[in-house]
């Protein structure tokens, strides 16, 4: 290989690596993190609405769905990194949260008292 070809390859590779690093540092939120947040939120909301199918239709049930959507909006709002083993958003922590919510859904009825307690659990989890 000639010296000129080698120098051209090095220059092109350097420019490509610099461009990739620039895009990754400045636009990673829009390309990777935000779509990932939406996917995780949609899966969680779909799972939660499936659990609510057995609950009787009341105004509290509608309020609970709205409260749950707002909870997950706030939960994933400031996330920059997801550490699935030791992080705050591990599967175990989400399962523990859902377990505490499921205690109130066993009787197939959500009343004002249950809604208030669920709201308190959500507020504690967000702190």
Secondary structure, DSSP 8 states (H G I E B T S, - for coil): --HHHHHHHHHHHHHHHHHHHHHHHHHHIIIIIHHHHHHHHHHHHHHHHHHGGGS---HHHHHHHHHHHHHHHHHTTS-----TTTSTT-HHHHHHHHHHHHHHHTTS---HHHHHHHHHHHHHHH-
